[in-house]
Amino acid sequence: MMDEHKNHVIVSAAAERSKKLRQFQQDIQDKKKGIVRFKGASADMSFRPLIFPFGPDSPSTTVSYPLSSDAQASASQPKRKLDRWQIEKIYGMDWSSMNLRYRKTVIDRCKFVTEYNPSSDERVELAARYTEPVIIQRSKEQAEKYCHEYMKSAQASGAKTSSQLLSNDKNNSIRIDQLFSPDSDGNTPKTVILSGDSGRGKSFTLQKIMLDWASGELYSEIFDLVFLLKCEELKCVSDVKSLIDLLSCSSSLTSDQISEILELTPEKVLFLIDGMDEYESCSLIHFVPSHSNPSKRVSSMVILRNLLRGVLLPESFMLVTMRSIADDTVMNLIEGPQRFTEIMGFSERGVQEYFHKFFQDEQLFKKTYESVKTNEGLMTTCSVPLLCWMSQVMVKKLKTTTSIYVHFVSALLEHHGQSKYVLITLRSLGQLAQRGIQNQQVFFDEKDVAETGLVAAKCLFLYKDYVNGKEKPEPVFKFMHFSFQWFFAALWVLLDEEVSWWKVSELLNLMGSAIVECLSLERRSNPIPSVLLFFYGLLNEEVISSLFKKIKLTVSNTIKLRKRKLKKTLKQRILTMTTWHGCELYVLQCLYELQNPGFERKVLEAHSFMDLSNISLRSTDCWVLLYCLQCCPHIRELNLMYCDLTADKLKILQPALCMCETLRSV
């Protein structure tokens, strides 16, 4: 019964619009032929005025009666597109001036972006930062198939990096200007779904579309007007409003102008709806009657529902962003021809381009990009645009890997307005990470996550994936990169006072076994888990003090004792590791994270010779080696045979190499 009413309302509205347009077009033709028509029933024989009864108070906008056969026939006829002169005549004003004024307000609003900076809010031009992300087009079925294949691959080869995934999907990508292009069958999608994890650039992309449209660079021939609706803002609207009210709030167009545009040329209007996940989190109103009147005042969620279902302005186009296309609550609302796309973030080339735009100094760009490129964890997270920007800021200012992760995590939480609950969040993430390491677990189901007190769907550091279920793919969650799992596990030891020391010892023993296992494999790759690395980094007084200050944590006696005990234990561990063949570079990396010259000298005081032969040294490894050699001038012999040293790497090491009495290198 509801469907019949919905179809009846849509057809009725279309019939009225077709009738008015046909009458207007007939008047235009009569005017060209010199024909003047008079009202036959009128006594004064006055000219028929060219006025259309549109607007919130007009009875013609509320259609609720059954259609006659003539009306049904007229509704099925294709509408002729109006030219610029006709549009201006209808609106009763200079269309060009009105459109240009609106475009100017859009440009003013979208031209700049505010970059989060711990010390200041810096505004930069969007065009100067924007780098096109990789967007993949998939059907719903293809998306599910992709999840299956990804899970098989991930389970077979361990955690797979985002950069690998992006390169695999390169040939299936679609550009922004192709989102509304006809498919292979010639069908143009009315609704495009752009899904993607948090921080992938969905909102940024919509802002760029708005800016490019207003600048005449994108969709200008397809759409006369583009409107942006942000669901997180609509959720805060407590009063009932009409769609026209919502659009006029942040527009230079008046309510009457918007009403006429939506009435006459809805097929030339594009709605950008950002963050449709927010619809799911609200109480859904299923029993409010549908309506096709954009002037009718209802709750904002009802307006969104009617837009998605095609009850409200079915001829208009929509681009909807959401976190997952597997969200049935929202997907079941959407009707009409659809295109499913997923924003993957940056490819490796995109990361490089983004860094180049950020660092205007060529030497600084090369140095910073190289340091990130050689850090697999950071390079992977840089495929996420938001995290890529944060990485650039942190790498530019900070020395150690741990300090980058500490500032990165706290900045991300603050950026998303979660700084109030940061301590609870970090403890919960640490508990989940430790459990995963203990059980050799990378993927967690929703129950695992909930047991720690986290809400999986809203956690910034967990990404959603799918595994094969009995009937359909089942959702699972994983850390954005396994290095973050290691980082949160190390952080958990220092932040959670309820953790018993035997659990800490168990974790340390597990890491010791992992190191021995890695050393028995291939020495050149040095694939040692970084939990211990982060332990040493978190004992750096400057780093840990910065963290406690950011999360407003008063250091208790329990934590102070834990730190002392951990430092003593780790000193014994690293002394043991210096005797393990093949562990030399890892020892140096741990010492570099600690940044305590006195401690480094004590650990390496028995070593006057350092053998790093057959280890492929990256640029970041050279900086580590330089630091340790400068802290330990008693090391006079150095073996760097077959370390893949380039001229740039030797330049980094030069200040320390001149102090060595014996140097072997090729």
C-alpha positions as CSV (number, residue, x, y, z in Angstrom):
1,M,0.0,0.0,0.0
2,M,2.9,2.4,0.9
3,D,4.6,1.5,-2.5
4,E,1.4,2.3,-4.4
5,H,1.1,5.7,-2.6
6,K,4.8,6.4,-3.3
7,N,4.5,5.6,-7.0
8,H,1.3,7.6,-7.3
9,V,3.0,10.7,-5.7
10,I,6.1,10.5,-7.9
11,V,4.1,10.2,-11.1
12,S,1.7,13.0,-10.0
13,A,4.5,15.4,-9.4
14,A,6.2,14.5,-12.7
15,A,2.9,15.0,-14.5
16,E,2.4,18.5,-13.1
17,R,5.9,19.5,-14.0
18,S,5.6,18.2,-17.5
19,K,2.3,20.0,-18.0
20,K,3.8,23.3,-16.9
21,L,6.9,22.9,-19.0
22,R,4.8,22.0,-22.1
23,Q,2.6,25.1,-21.6
24,F,5.7,27.3,-21.1
25,Q,7.3,25.9,-24.3
26,Q,4.1,26.5,-26.2
27,D,4.1,30.1,-25.0
28,I,7.7,30.5,-26.3
29,Q,6.7,29.1,-29.7
30,D,3.7,31.4,-29.9
31,K,5.8,34.4,-29.0
32,K,8.3,33.5,-31.8
33,K,5.4,33.2,-34.3
34,G,3.8,36.5,-33.2
35,I,0.8,34.8,-31.7
36,V,-0.9,36.4,-28.7
37,R,-3.3,34.3,-26.8
38,F,-6.1,35.7,-24.6
39,K,-8.1,34.1,-21.8
40,G,-11.3,33.1,-23.6
41,A,-13.4,33.0,-20.4
42,S,-12.3,36.3,-19.1
43,A,-14.4,39.4,-19.7
44,D,-11.6,41.9,-19.8
45,M,-9.6,39.8,-22.3
46,S,-6.4,40.5,-20.5
47,F,-3.1,38.8,-21.5
48,R,-2.4,35.5,-19.9
49,P,0.5,36.2,-17.4
50,L,3.6,34.0,-17.6
51,I,3.6,33.2,-13.9
52,F,4.0,29.8,-12.4
53,P,2.4,29.1,-9.0
54,F,5.5,27.6,-7.3
55,G,6.5,27.9,-3.7
56,P,5.6,26.6,-0.3
57,D,2.2,28.2,-0.3
58,S,1.1,27.1,-3.7
59,P,-1.6,24.4,-3.9
60,S,0.0,23.0,-7.1
61,T,3.0,21.7,-5.3
62,T,0.9,19.4,-3.2
63,V,-0.5,16.7,-5.4
64,S,-2.6,14.0,-3.8
65,Y,-5.4,13.2,-6.3
66,P,-5.5,10.2,-8.7
67,L,-4.0,10.7,-12.2
68,S,-6.2,10.8,-15.2
69,S,-5.1,8.8,-18.3
70,D,-4.0,12.1,-20.0
71,A,-1.9,13.0,-17.0
72,Q,-0.3,9.5,-16.9
73,A,0.5,9.9,-20.6
74,S,2.1,13.3,-20.1
75,A,4.2,12.0,-17.2
76,S,5.7,9.3,-19.4
77,Q,6.8,11.8,-22.1
78,P,10.4,12.9,-22.0
79,K,11.0,16.5,-20.9
80,R,12.8,18.8,-23.2
81,K,15.9,20.5,-21.7
82,L,15.5,24.2,-21.1
83,D,18.1,26.6,-22.5
84,R,19.6,29.5,-20.6
85,W,17.1,32.0,-22.0
86,Q,14.2,29.8,-20.9
87,I,15.6,29.3,-17.5
88,E,16.1,33.0,-17.0
89,K,12.6,33.7,-18.1
90,I,11.2,31.1,-15.6
91,Y,13.2,32.4,-12.7
92,G,12.2,36.0,-13.4
93,M,15.8,37.2,-12.9
94,D,19.2,37.0,-14.4
95,W,20.1,33.3,-14.1
96,S,23.8,33.9,-14.8
97,S,24.1,36.4,-12.0
98,M,22.3,34.2,-9.6
99,N,24.4,31.1,-10.5
100,L,27.6,33.0,-10.4
101,R,26.8,34.4,-7.0
102,Y,26.1,31.0,-5.7
103,R,29.3,29.6,-7.2
104,K,31.3,32.4,-5.6
105,T,30.0,31.5,-2.2
106,V,30.9,27.8,-2.8
107,I,34.4,28.8,-3.8
108,D,34.8,31.0,-0.8
109,R,33.6,28.2,1.5
110,C,35.6,25.3,-0.2
111,K,38.8,27.0,-1.4
112,F,40.7,26.6,1.8
113,V,41.1,23.7,4.2
114,T,42.2,23.9,7.9
115,E,45.2,21.7,8.6
116,Y,45.4,20.4,12.1
117,N,48.5,21.5,13.7
118,P,49.3,21.1,17.5
119,S,50.4,24.7,17.7
120,S,48.1,26.5,15.2
121,D,45.3,26.0,12.8
122,E,46.8,26.7,9.5
123,R,44.6,27.3,6.5
124,V,46.0,26.3,3.1
125,E,44.4,26.1,-0.4
126,L,42.7,22.9,-1.1
127,A,44.2,22.7,-4.6
128,A,47.7,23.0,-3.2
129,R,47.2,19.9,-1.1
130,Y,44.7,17.8,-3.0
131,T,46.1,14.6,-4.6
132,E,43.7,12.3,-6.4
133,P,43.0,9.2,-4.5
134,V,42.5,5.7,-6.0
135,I,38.8,5.0,-6.4
136,I,37.6,1.6,-7.5
137,Q,34.3,0.8,-9.1
138,R,32.6,-2.4,-8.0
139,S,29.2,-3.9,-7.9
140,K,27.8,-5.1,-4.6
141,E,28.6,-8.7,-5.6
142,Q,32.1,-7.7,-6.7
143,A,32.7,-6.0,-3.3
144,E,31.8,-9.2,-1.5
145,K,34.0,-11.2,-3.8
146,Y,36.8,-8.8,-3.2
147,C,36.5,-9.3,0.5
148,H,36.7,-13.1,0.1
149,E,39.8,-12.9,-2.1
150,Y,41.4,-10.4,0.2
151,M,40.9,-12.5,3.3
152,K,42.3,-15.6,1.6
153,S,45.3,-13.6,0.5
154,A,45.8,-12.1,3.9
155,Q,45.5,-15.4,5.7
156,A,47.9,-17.0,3.3
157,S,50.6,-14.4,3.4
158,G,50.1,-12.6,6.7
159,A,49.2,-8.9,6.9
160,K,49.1,-7.3,3.5
161,T,50.0,-3.7,3.0
162,S,47.6,-1.1,1.6
163,S,50.2,-0.1,-1.0
164,Q,50.1,-3.6,-2.4
165,L,46.4,-3.6,-2.5
166,L,46.3,-0.2,-4.3
167,S,48.8,-1.4,-6.9
168,N,46.7,-4.5,-7.6
169,D,43.5,-2.4,-8.1
170,K,45.2,0.2,-10.3
171,N,43.6,-1.0,-13.5
172,N,40.1,-0.9,-12.1
173,S,40.2,2.7,-10.9
174,I,37.7,5.4,-11.9
175,R,38.3,9.1,-11.9
176,I,36.1,11.7,-10.2
177,D,34.9,13.1,-13.5
178,Q,33.7,9.6,-14.5
179,L,31.5,9.0,-11.5
180,F,28.3,9.9,-13.4
181,S,29.4,8.6,-16.8
182,P,27.1,6.0,-18.5
183,D,28.0,2.4,-18.0
184,S,28.7,-0.2,-20.8
185,D,25.0,-0.5,-21.3
186,G,24.5,3.2,-21.7
187,N,22.8,3.6,-18.3
188,T,23.7,6.7,-16.2
189,P,23.6,6.1,-12.5
190,K,21.3,8.3,-10.5
191,T,23.1,7.5,-7.2
192,V,26.8,6.9,-6.7
193,I,27.9,5.3,-3.5
194,L,31.5,6.3,-2.4
195,S,32.5,4.0,0.5
196,G,35.8,3.9,2.4
197,D,37.4,3.6,5.8
198,S,37.7,6.6,8.1
199,G,40.3,9.1,6.9
200,R,40.5,7.8,3.3
201,G,39.4,11.2,2.0
202,K,35.7,10.9,1.3
203,S,34.8,14.3,2.8
204,F,37.9,15.9,1.2
205,T,36.8,14.5,-2.2
206,L,33.3,16.0,-1.8
207,Q,34.8,19.4,-1.0
208,K,37.0,19.2,-4.1
209,I,34.0,18.3,-6.2
210,M,32.1,21.3,-4.9
211,L,35.1,23.6,-5.6
212,D,35.8,22.2,-9.1
213,W,32.1,22.5,-10.0
214,A,31.9,26.1,-8.8
215,S,35.1,26.9,-10.7
216,G,33.6,25.5,-13.9
217,E,36.1,22.6,-14.1
218,L,33.8,19.6,-13.2
219,Y,30.2,18.6,-14.1
220,S,29.3,22.2,-15.3
221,E,27.6,20.8,-18.3
222,I,25.7,18.2,-16.4
223,F,24.5,20.0,-13.3
224,D,23.3,23.6,-12.8
225,L,23.5,23.3,-9.1
226,V,25.4,21.2,-6.6
227,F,24.4,21.1,-2.9
228,L,26.4,19.5,0.0
229,L,24.6,18.0,3.0
230,K,26.7,16.8,5.9
231,C,24.9,14.1,8.0
232,E,26.8,14.9,11.2
233,E,25.4,18.5,11.0
234,L,21.9,17.4,10.1
235,K,21.9,15.2,13.2
236,C,22.2,18.3,15.3
237,V,19.1,19.9,13.7
238,S,16.5,19.4,16.3
239,D,13.7,21.5,14.7
240,V,11.6,20.2,11.8
241,K,12.7,21.8,8.6
242,S,12.1,21.4,4.9
243,L,14.7,20.4,2.3
244,I,14.5,24.0,1.0
245,D,15.2,25.3,4.5
246,L,18.3,23.2,4.9
247,L,19.6,24.2,1.5
248,S,19.1,27.9,1.9
249,C,20.8,28.0,5.3
250,S,24.3,27.8,3.8
251,S,23.5,29.2,0.4
252,S,23.3,32.6,-1.3
253,L,20.1,31.4,-3.0
254,T,16.8,32.3,-1.4
255,S,14.1,29.8,-0.5
256,D,11.9,30.9,-3.4
257,Q,14.8,30.5,-5.9
258,I,15.7,27.0,-4.6
259,S,12.0,26.0,-4.7
260,E,11.7,27.0,-8.3
261,I,14.9,25.3,-9.3
262,L,13.9,22.0,-7.7
263,E,10.5,22.3,-9.2
264,L,11.5,23.0,-12.8
265,T,14.9,21.4,-13.4
266,P,15.5,18.8,-10.7
267,E,17.4,16.6,-13.2
268,K,20.1,19.4,-13.2
269,V,20.7,19.2,-9.5
270,L,23.3,17.1,-7.7
271,F,23.2,16.4,-4.0
272,L,26.4,15.4,-2.2
273,I,25.5,13.6,1.0
274,D,28.5,13.1,3.3
275,G,28.7,10.6,6.1
276,M,25.5,8.5,5.6
277,D,26.7,6.3,8.4
278,E,25.3,8.9,10.8
279,Y,21.9,8.0,9.5
280,E,22.3,4.5,10.8
281,S,23.3,5.7,14.3
282,C,20.1,7.7,14.7
283,S,16.8,6.2,15.6
284,L,15.2,5.4,12.2
285,I,11.7,6.7,11.6
286,H,10.1,4.0,9.5
287,F,6.5,4.9,9.9
288,V,6.5,8.6,9.0
289,P,4.6,8.8,5.7
290,S,6.7,9.5,2.6
291,H,6.2,12.9,0.8
292,S,7.5,14.4,-2.4
293,N,7.2,18.0,-1.4
294,P,10.7,19.7,-0.8
295,S,8.8,22.5,1.1
296,K,7.3,20.2,3.7
297,R,8.8,20.5,7.2
298,V,9.9,17.2,8.8
299,S,12.9,15.9,10.6
300,S,16.2,15.9,8.8
301,M,16.5,12.1,8.9
302,V,13.1,11.8,7.2
303,I,14.4,14.2,4.4
304,L,17.5,12.0,3.9
305,R,15.4,8.9,3.8
306,N,13.1,10.3,1.2
307,L,16.0,11.5,-0.9
308,L,17.6,8.1,-0.8
309,R,14.4,6.3,-1.6
310,G,13.7,8.5,-4.6
311,V,10.4,9.7,-3.2
312,L,11.8,13.3,-2.9
313,L,13.1,14.7,-6.2
314,P,13.5,11.3,-8.0
315,E,15.0,13.1,-11.1
316,S,17.9,14.5,-9.1
317,F,21.3,12.9,-8.8
318,M,23.1,11.9,-5.6
319,L,26.7,11.1,-4.5
320,V,26.6,9.5,-1.1
321,T,29.6,8.7,1.1
322,M,29.6,6.1,3.8
323,R,32.1,3.8,5.5
324,S,30.9,0.4,4.2
325,I,28.6,-0.6,1.4
326,A,27.8,-3.6,3.5
327,D,25.6,-1.4,5.6
328,D,22.2,-2.9,4.8
329,T,20.3,-0.3,6.9
330,V,21.3,2.5,4.4
331,M,21.7,0.4,1.3
332,N,18.1,-0.9,1.5
333,L,16.8,2.6,1.2
334,I,18.5,3.5,-2.0
335,E,16.6,2.9,-5.2
336,G,17.1,3.5,-8.9
337,P,20.3,3.0,-11.0
338,Q,23.3,2.9,-8.7
339,R,27.1,2.8,-9.0
340,F,29.2,1.4,-6.2
341,T,32.7,2.8,-5.7
342,E,35.3,2.5,-3.0
343,I,37.9,5.1,-2.1
344,M,41.1,3.3,-1.3
345,G,43.3,6.2,-0.5
346,F,46.7,7.0,-2.1
347,S,48.7,4.7,-4.3
348,E,52.5,4.7,-3.7
349,R,52.8,7.3,-6.4
350,G,50.1,9.4,-4.8
351,V,51.9,9.3,-1.5
352,Q,55.0,10.6,-3.2
353,E,53.0,13.4,-4.9
354,Y,51.4,14.4,-1.7
355,F,54.7,14.6,0.1
356,H,56.1,16.7,-2.8
357,K,53.2,19.2,-2.4
358,F,53.7,19.4,1.3
359,F,57.5,19.9,1.3
360,Q,58.4,22.7,-1.0
361,D,62.1,22.3,-0.3
362,E,63.3,19.6,-2.6
363,Q,66.1,18.3,-0.2
364,L,63.7,18.2,2.7
365,F,61.1,16.3,0.6
366,K,63.7,13.7,-0.5
367,K,64.9,13.2,3.1
368,T,61.5,12.9,4.6
369,Y,59.9,10.8,2.0
370,E,62.8,8.4,2.1
371,S,62.5,8.0,5.9
372,V,58.8,7.2,5.6
373,K,59.3,4.9,2.6
374,T,61.7,2.7,4.5
375,N,59.3,2.5,7.4
376,E,56.7,-0.1,6.2
377,G,54.3,0.8,9.0
378,L,54.3,4.5,8.2
379,M,54.3,4.0,4.5
380,T,51.2,1.8,4.7
381,T,49.3,4.3,6.9
382,C,50.3,7.0,4.4
383,S,47.9,5.5,1.9
384,V,45.2,7.0,4.1
385,P,45.2,10.8,3.2
386,L,44.6,12.0,6.8
387,L,47.3,9.8,8.2
388,C,49.6,10.8,5.4
389,W,49.3,14.4,6.3
390,M,49.9,13.7,10.0
391,S,52.9,11.5,9.1
392,Q,54.5,14.4,7.2
393,V,54.0,16.8,10.2
394,M,55.4,14.3,12.7
395,V,58.4,13.1,10.6
396,K,59.3,16.8,10.0
397,K,59.4,17.6,13.7
398,L,60.3,14.3,15.5
399,K,63.3,12.0,15.7
400,T,62.2,8.5,16.7
401,T,59.6,6.1,15.4
402,T,58.0,5.9,18.8
403,S,57.7,9.7,19.1
404,I,56.0,9.8,15.7
405,Y,53.5,7.1,16.7
406,V,52.8,8.9,20.1
407,H,52.1,12.2,18.5
408,F,50.3,10.6,15.6
409,V,47.9,8.7,17.8
410,S,47.1,11.6,20.1
411,A,46.7,14.0,17.2
412,L,44.3,11.7,15.4
413,L,42.2,11.3,18.6
414,E,42.1,15.1,19.1
415,H,41.4,15.7,15.4
416,H,38.3,13.5,15.7
417,G,37.1,15.1,19.0
418,Q,37.9,12.1,21.2
419,S,40.6,13.6,23.4
420,K,38.2,13.5,26.4
421,Y,38.3,9.7,26.4
422,V,41.8,9.2,25.2
423,L,43.2,7.4,28.3
424,I,40.3,4.9,28.3
425,T,40.6,4.4,24.5
426,L,44.4,3.8,24.7
427,R,44.0,1.3,27.5
428,S,41.3,-0.6,25.6
429,L,43.3,-0.6,22.4
430,G,46.3,-1.9,24.3
431,Q,44.3,-4.7,25.9
432,L,43.1,-5.8,22.5
433,A,46.5,-5.5,20.9
434,Q,48.1,-7.6,23.7
435,R,45.5,-10.3,23.4
436,G,46.1,-10.4,19.7
437,I,49.9,-10.8,20.1
438,Q,49.4,-13.4,22.8
439,N,47.0,-15.5,20.6
440,Q,48.8,-14.7,17.3
441,Q,45.6,-13.0,16.2
442,V,45.4,-10.2,13.6
443,F,41.6,-10.2,13.0
444,F,39.0,-9.6,15.8
445,D,35.3,-10.1,15.7
446,E,32.9,-7.5,17.1
447,K,32.6,-9.4,20.4
448,D,36.4,-9.4,20.9
449,V,36.5,-5.6,20.5
450,A,33.4,-5.0,22.6
451,E,35.0,-6.9,25.6
452,T,37.7,-4.2,25.8
453,G,35.0,-1.5,26.0
454,L,35.6,-0.2,22.4
455,V,32.9,0.3,19.8
456,A,34.4,-1.4,16.8
457,A,32.6,0.6,14.1
458,K,33.7,3.9,15.7
459,C,37.3,3.1,16.6
460,L,39.7,5.2,14.5
461,F,42.5,2.6,14.6
462,L,40.5,-0.4,13.6
463,Y,39.6,-1.2,10.0
464,K,36.6,-3.3,8.9
465,D,37.1,-6.5,6.8
466,Y,35.1,-9.6,6.1
467,V,35.7,-13.3,6.5
468,N,33.8,-16.2,5.0
469,G,30.8,-17.1,7.1
470,K,28.3,-19.9,6.9
471,E,25.8,-17.9,4.9
472,K,27.4,-14.6,4.1
473,P,30.6,-12.7,4.7
474,E,31.0,-11.8,8.4
475,P,32.6,-8.6,9.6
476,V,36.0,-8.6,11.4
477,F,38.3,-5.8,12.5
478,K,42.0,-5.3,12.4
479,F,44.5,-2.6,13.4
480,M,45.2,-0.2,10.5
481,H,48.7,-1.7,10.4
482,F,50.3,-4.5,12.5
483,S,52.9,-1.9,13.7
484,F,50.0,-0.1,15.5
485,Q,49.1,-3.4,17.2
486,W,52.7,-3.6,18.5
487,F,52.7,0.0,19.6
488,F,49.4,-0.2,21.5
489,A,50.6,-3.5,23.2
490,A,53.7,-1.7,24.5
491,L,51.7,1.3,25.5
492,W,49.3,-0.9,27.4
493,V,52.1,-2.0,29.8
494,L,52.7,1.6,30.9
495,L,49.1,2.9,31.0
496,D,47.1,0.1,32.5
497,E,47.8,-0.1,36.3
498,E,45.8,-3.3,36.6
499,V,48.2,-5.2,34.4
500,S,50.2,-7.7,36.6
501,W,53.9,-8.0,36.1
502,W,53.8,-11.6,35.1
503,K,51.7,-10.6,32.1
504,V,54.4,-8.1,31.2
505,S,57.1,-10.8,31.6
506,E,55.0,-13.1,29.5
507,L,54.9,-10.6,26.7
508,L,58.6,-9.8,26.9
509,N,59.4,-13.6,26.8
510,L,57.1,-13.9,23.7
511,M,59.0,-11.1,22.0
512,G,62.3,-12.7,22.9
513,S,61.2,-15.9,21.2
514,A,60.0,-14.0,18.2
515,I,63.4,-12.3,17.8
516,V,65.3,-15.7,18.0
517,E,62.9,-17.1,15.4
518,C,63.4,-14.1,13.1
519,L,67.1,-14.3,13.4
520,S,67.0,-18.0,12.3
521,L,65.4,-16.9,9.0
522,E,67.1,-14.4,6.7
523,R,69.4,-11.9,8.3
524,R,69.3,-9.3,5.5
525,S,65.6,-8.6,6.0
526,N,65.8,-8.2,9.8
527,P,62.0,-8.8,10.2
528,I,61.8,-8.4,14.0
529,P,58.5,-7.4,15.6
530,S,58.6,-3.9,17.0
531,V,57.0,-4.3,20.4
532,L,60.4,-4.2,22.1
533,L,61.4,-1.3,19.9
534,F,58.3,0.6,21.2
535,F,59.1,-0.4,24.8
536,Y,62.5,1.4,24.6
537,G,60.9,4.3,22.8
538,L,58.3,4.8,25.5
539,L,61.1,4.8,28.2
540,N,62.4,8.0,26.5
541,E,61.7,10.6,29.1
542,E,60.8,13.3,26.6
543,V,58.4,11.0,24.7
544,I,56.6,9.6,27.7
545,S,56.3,13.0,29.4
546,S,54.8,14.4,26.2
547,L,52.3,11.5,26.1
548,F,51.2,11.9,29.8
549,K,50.8,15.6,29.2
550,K,48.6,15.1,26.1
551,I,46.3,12.6,27.8
552,K,46.3,14.6,31.1
553,L,47.5,11.6,33.1
554,T,48.9,12.1,36.6
555,V,51.7,9.6,36.9
556,S,50.9,7.3,39.9
557,N,53.5,5.5,42.0
558,T,52.4,2.3,40.4
559,I,53.4,3.6,36.9
560,K,56.7,5.0,38.2
561,L,57.6,1.7,39.8
562,R,56.5,-0.1,36.5
563,K,58.8,2.2,34.5
564,R,61.8,1.5,36.7
565,K,61.3,-2.2,36.7
566,L,60.7,-2.2,32.9
567,K,63.9,-0.2,32.3
568,K,66.0,-2.6,34.5
569,T,64.5,-5.6,32.7
570,L,65.0,-4.1,29.2
571,K,68.6,-3.3,30.0
572,Q,69.3,-6.9,30.8
573,R,67.5,-7.9,27.7
574,I,69.5,-5.7,25.4
575,L,72.8,-6.8,26.9
576,T,71.8,-10.3,26.1
577,M,70.8,-9.4,22.5
578,T,74.2,-7.8,21.9
579,T,75.6,-11.3,22.1
580,W,73.2,-12.7,19.4
581,H,74.7,-12.8,16.0
582,G,72.5,-11.0,13.5
583,C,70.8,-8.8,16.2
584,E,73.3,-5.9,16.0
585,L,71.2,-3.5,14.0
586,Y,68.0,-4.2,16.0
587,V,70.0,-3.4,19.2
588,L,71.1,-0.1,17.7
589,Q,67.5,0.7,16.7
590,C,66.3,0.1,20.3
591,L,69.0,2.3,21.7
592,Y,68.2,5.0,19.2
593,E,64.5,5.0,20.3
594,L,65.6,5.5,23.9
595,Q,67.8,8.5,23.1
596,N,69.8,8.2,26.3
597,P,73.6,8.5,25.4
598,G,74.7,7.4,28.9
599,F,72.6,4.2,28.7
600,E,73.9,3.5,25.2
601,R,77.5,3.7,26.3
602,K,76.9,1.3,29.1
603,V,75.2,-1.2,26.9
604,L,78.0,-1.1,24.2
605,E,81.0,-0.4,26.4
606,A,82.3,-3.9,25.9
607,H,82.2,-3.6,22.1
608,S,85.0,-1.9,20.2
609,F,84.1,-3.7,16.9
610,M,80.7,-3.6,15.2
611,D,79.8,-6.0,12.4
612,L,76.9,-5.1,10.2
613,S,78.0,-7.0,7.1
614,N,75.4,-8.5,4.8
615,I,72.7,-6.3,6.2
616,S,70.9,-4.1,3.7
617,L,71.0,-0.7,5.4
618,R,68.3,1.8,4.6
619,S,68.7,5.6,5.0
620,T,66.9,5.5,8.4
621,D,69.3,2.7,9.5
622,C,72.2,5.0,8.6
623,W,70.9,7.7,10.8
624,V,70.6,5.2,13.7
625,L,74.1,4.0,13.1
626,L,75.4,7.6,13.0
627,Y,73.7,8.4,16.4
628,C,75.1,5.3,18.1
629,L,78.6,5.7,16.8
630,Q,78.6,9.4,18.0
631,C,77.4,8.2,21.4
632,C,80.1,5.5,21.6
633,P,83.5,6.9,20.3
634,H,85.2,3.8,21.7
635,I,84.0,1.8,18.8
636,R,86.9,2.0,16.4
637,E,86.3,-0.8,14.0
638,L,83.3,-1.1,11.6
639,N,82.4,-3.8,9.1
640,L,79.9,-2.5,6.4
641,M,80.7,-5.1,3.7
642,Y,77.7,-5.8,1.4
643,C,75.4,-3.3,3.1
644,D,74.1,-1.7,-0.2
645,L,75.6,1.6,0.7
646,T,75.0,4.4,-1.8
647,A,76.6,7.8,-2.1
648,D,73.7,9.4,-0.2
649,K,73.9,6.8,2.6
650,L,77.7,7.3,2.9
651,K,77.1,11.0,3.1
652,I,74.8,10.4,6.2
653,L,77.5,8.3,7.9
654,Q,80.5,10.5,7.0
655,P,80.7,12.4,10.4
656,A,81.1,9.1,12.3
657,L,83.2,7.1,9.7
658,C,86.1,9.5,10.0
659,M,86.4,8.5,13.7
660,C,86.9,4.8,12.9
661,E,90.4,3.4,12.6
662,T,89.3,0.3,10.6
663,L,86.5,0.4,8.1
664,R,85.5,-2.4,5.7
665,S,82.9,-1.7,3.0
666,V,82.1,-2.4,-0.6
